[in-house]
Structures are given as structure tokens and as C-alpha cells.
Amino acid sequence: MSDKIVVVTGATRGIGRATATAFARAGYRVIVTGRRAPAVEAVVGELRSAGLAAEGEILDVCSVDSARCLHDSLAERHDHIDVLVNNAGILPEATATGTVNFAHPGAFTETLMTNTFGPVNVIEALLPLVRRAPAGRIVNISTEMGSLTEQRNPESAYYSMVVPGYQASKAALNSITVGLAKSLADTAVRVTSVCPGFVATELAPAAADAPTTPEQAAQVVLAAAESPEVSTDGSFVGAQGAIAW
Ligand SMILES: NC(=O)c1ccc[n+]([C@@H]2O[C@H](COP(=O)([O-])OP(=O)(O)OC[C@H]3O[C@@H](n4cnc5c(N)ncnc54)[C@H](OP(=O)(O)O)[C@@H]3O)[C@@H](O)[C@H]2O)c1
């Protein structure tokens, strides 16, 4: 059995699925998690058919009970988790309908629940297992769109983009990266936010023609998880290196 264990949330498609595959190919035992059993089983089956180490678990990141169940199930079989990849995320503002003055309340709430509370919920449940790893890592999948520096830089491609819920959810996630990293500074656990690039997935209609493949994005996530250069107050990185917060 592989010694190194990674848990990937939202691993049933897109960047999460590719990330699970990349870690498995790199020698990790991958815990594939998702909301729907058939989708989880499909990814686990695909990995095992390729001779890779994978286990499936049901996880809705928005549910406290679901996260606790995941912890209890994993703790029965494993004494630690090396890497937690908080990947599950949504962008409902891309398809929300109706006129709004600024932000669509339903989409805003749903986005914050999944993209911000979700990672916090999973971290809260799994942190005891991550702390038991020799050099634990928590990787939060963020985006350069959540960078406050980019949002306020007129030269930035993101200056003209206003997607209130999504950007707020990822800016908050970046804040969580910093706060969590500091709270774990005297442990062996390090925390990083990663922007995988603009990736061709089902996240939003505009992503269908994105220039980066999920497999390329997964290499960015894997490299960030294995990079020794993570400070005790967190890091925010992409394919080209450090990103301004
Ligand atoms: N695509 C991009 O250009 C891009 C750029 C920067 C950052 N990101 C980030 O990358 C991450 C992955 O996005 P993606 O592009 O791969 O999107 P995607 O193809 O839509 O995949 C999203 C994944 O998250 C899962 N998910 C959604 N809500 C969940 C919940 N409550 N509990 C558990 N799983 C849930 C989905 O599973 P279900 O099948 O159950 O819905 C799916 O597996 C997101 O955090 C996104 O913000 C994407």
C-alpha cells in the first residue's frame, strides 16, 4: 500500500478528477471524494484499472455531518493524510438569471457555502489526520480572480471582471489560507492557495474554450503540493510562481 495519502474534494470531474489522477500517477494513494456514488466509483474504477491506488468516499463539502463521516471512515483505515486538496467549487453566477443591482443573492450564498465554508468544513473535520502526517499539506484551489491586488490593478486582465460571489469566495479562501497557515506555523503542516489557470471544465460556459487542460492544471496543483517553498504564513501560487494576494 502507498504510504502517501491525498484526499481530493470534488474529484468526480474537471480539475479535481485530473488532480486525483496526477497524484495517483505520482505514487499517492488517492481518496476520491464526491457527492454522487456512481461518479466517485467511475473515477476510482478508472484509476484502479490503470493499476493505481484509489479509494472512494462520499463527501458533500457543505455538510458538517458528511465531513465528519468522511473523517471517521478514513480514520478506520489510515492514521494520517499527507495532502488535502480543497478543490470542489462552483460558479453559479455564470448562469444565474434575472436582473440584479449588484449580486444575485441566491448564487452569492450558494457560492460562499461551497467555495469558502466547504473548505473550512473539510479542514475542520480532517485536520487531526493531516497533523499526523510527517509534512502535511493543505492545498486550497483558488483563482487569480480572487486576488484583491489584481482586482484593483487597472493593468490587470481581471480589473474589468466583476463576479461578486465567486471573487469574494476565493478572496475569503485566500484569507483562510493565511489564517490557517499561521495557526499551524509551529506544526509540520503547510498551507497554500493555488490558481490552476483558466481551465477547460464544466465550471462555467466560458470555461469550455479555456486554454489550459485539466491535466495541465493538475500538474500545477501537484507541484504546489510538493513544493518545499511554503512559508509559515501561507502562499498563493500559479503556473508562473507567486501570485499577489
Ligand atoms: N476552470 C477554471 O478555469 C478554474 C480556474 C480557477 C479555479 N478553478 C477552481 O477549480 C475548482 C474545480 O473547478 P472545475 O473547473 O474543475 O469545475 P467543475 O468541472 O465544475 O468541477 C467541480 C467539481 O466540484 C464538485 N462539487 C461541487 N459542489 C460540491 C459539493 N458541495 N461537495 C462536493 N463536491 C462538489 C463537482 O461535483 P458534482 O458533480 O457533485 O457537482 C465537481 O466534481 C473550483 O474550486 C474552481 O473554483 C477553476
The ligand as an SDF file (V2000), in Angstrom:
LIG
                    3D

 48 52  0  0  0  0  0  0  0  0999 V2000
  -11.9950   26.0390  -14.5290 N   0  0  0  0  0  0  0  0  0  0  0  0
  -11.2640   27.1160  -14.2710 C   0  0  0  0  0  0  0  0  0  0  0  0
  -10.8760   27.9050  -15.1680 O   0  0  0  0  0  0  0  0  0  0  0  0
  -10.8460   27.4250  -12.8530 C   0  0  0  0  0  0  0  0  0  0  0  0
   -9.9400   28.4660  -12.6360 C   0  0  0  0  0  0  0  0  0  0  0  0
   -9.5250   28.7520  -11.3380 C   0  0  0  0  0  0  0  0  0  0  0  0
  -10.0170   27.9990  -10.2840 C   0  0  0  0  0  0  0  0  0  0  0  0
  -10.9120   26.9900  -10.5120 N   0  0  0  0  0  0  0  0  0  0  0  0
  -11.3880   26.2310   -9.3720 C   0  0  0  0  0  0  0  0  0  0  0  0
  -11.0960   24.8630   -9.5520 O   0  0  0  0  0  0  0  0  0  0  0  0
  -12.0110   24.0740   -8.8070 C   0  0  0  0  0  0  0  0  0  0  0  0
  -12.5730   22.9680   -9.6760 C   0  0  0  0  0  0  0  0  0  0  0  0
  -13.3450   23.5620  -10.7020 O   0  0  0  0  0  0  0  0  0  0  0  0
  -13.5380   22.9030  -12.1450 P   0  0  0  0  0  0  0  0  0  0  0  0
  -13.1900   23.9610  -13.1140 O   0  0  0  0  0  0  0  0  0  0  0  0
  -12.8690   21.5880  -12.2340 O   0  0  0  0  0  0  0  0  0  0  0  0
  -15.1360   22.7590  -12.1440 O   0  0  0  0  0  0  0  0  0  0  0  0
  -16.1120   21.5290  -12.4720 P   0  0  0  0  0  0  0  0  0  0  0  0
  -15.6670   20.7980  -13.6690 O   0  0  0  0  0  0  0  0  0  0  0  0
  -17.4740   22.1280  -12.4650 O   0  0  0  0  0  0  0  0  0  0  0  0
  -15.9400   20.5630  -11.2050 O   0  0  0  0  0  0  0  0  0  0  0  0
  -16.3720   20.9510   -9.9320 C   0  0  0  0  0  0  0  0  0  0  0  0
  -16.3280   19.7570   -9.0200 C   0  0  0  0  0  0  0  0  0  0  0  0
  -16.7550   20.1780   -7.7030 O   0  0  0  0  0  0  0  0  0  0  0  0
  -17.7620   19.2770   -7.2600 C   0  0  0  0  0  0  0  0  0  0  0  0
  -18.6460   19.8960   -6.2830 N   0  0  0  0  0  0  0  0  0  0  0  0
  -19.4360   20.9920   -6.4350 C   0  0  0  0  0  0  0  0  0  0  0  0
  -20.1070   21.2330   -5.2980 N   0  0  0  0  0  0  0  0  0  0  0  0
  -19.7440   20.2700   -4.4140 C   0  0  0  0  0  0  0  0  0  0  0  0
  -20.0870   19.9720   -3.0650 C   0  0  0  0  0  0  0  0  0  0  0  0
  -20.9790   20.7100   -2.3850 N   0  0  0  0  0  0  0  0  0  0  0  0
  -19.4980   18.9100   -2.4540 N   0  0  0  0  0  0  0  0  0  0  0  0
  -18.6080   18.1540   -3.1220 C   0  0  0  0  0  0  0  0  0  0  0  0
  -18.2500   18.3620   -4.4110 N   0  0  0  0  0  0  0  0  0  0  0  0
  -18.8160   19.4100   -5.0390 C   0  0  0  0  0  0  0  0  0  0  0  0
  -18.4730   18.8070   -8.5200 C   0  0  0  0  0  0  0  0  0  0  0  0
  -19.1550   17.6200   -8.2730 O   0  0  0  0  0  0  0  0  0  0  0  0
  -20.7050   17.3460   -8.6570 P   0  0  0  0  0  0  0  0  0  0  0  0
  -20.6370   16.5040   -9.8810 O   0  0  0  0  0  0  0  0  0  0  0  0
  -21.2580   16.6290   -7.4700 O   0  0  0  0  0  0  0  0  0  0  0  0
  -21.3570   18.6830   -8.9150 O   0  0  0  0  0  0  0  0  0  0  0  0
  -17.2780   18.6460   -9.4540 C   0  0  0  0  0  0  0  0  0  0  0  0
  -16.6630   17.3930   -9.2250 O   0  0  0  0  0  0  0  0  0  0  0  0
  -13.0640   25.0470   -8.2630 C   0  0  0  0  0  0  0  0  0  0  0  0
  -12.7710   25.3600   -6.9180 O   0  0  0  0  0  0  0  0  0  0  0  0
  -12.8790   26.2720   -9.1370 C   0  0  0  0  0  0  0  0  0  0  0  0
  -13.2950   27.4530   -8.4940 O   0  0  0  0  0  0  0  0  0  0  0  0
  -11.3330   26.6740  -11.7650 C   0  0  0  0  0  0  0  0  0  0  0  0
  1  2  1  0
  2  3  2  0
  2  4  1  0
  4  5  1  0
  4 48  2  0
  5  6  2  0
  6  7  1  0
  7  8  2  0
  8  9  1  0
  8 48  1  0
  9 10  1  0
  9 46  1  0
 10 11  1  0
 11 12  1  0
 11 44  1  0
 12 13  1  0
 13 14  1  0
 14 15  2  0
 14 16  1  0
 14 17  1  0
 17 18  1  0
 18 19  2  0
 18 20  1  0
 18 21  1  0
 21 22  1  0
 22 23  1  0
 23 24  1  0
 23 42  1  0
 24 25  1  0
 25 26  1  0
 25 36  1  0
 26 27  1  0
 26 35  1  0
 27 28  2  0
 28 29  1  0
 29 30  1  0
 29 35  2  0
 30 31  1  0
 30 32  2  0
 32 33  1  0
 33 34  2  0
 34 35  1  0
 36 37  1  0
 36 42  1  0
 37 38  1  0
 38 39  2  0
 38 40  1  0
 38 41  1  0
 42 43  1  0
 44 45  1  0
 44 46  1  0
 46 47  1  0
M  CHG  2   8   1  16  -1
M  END
$$$$
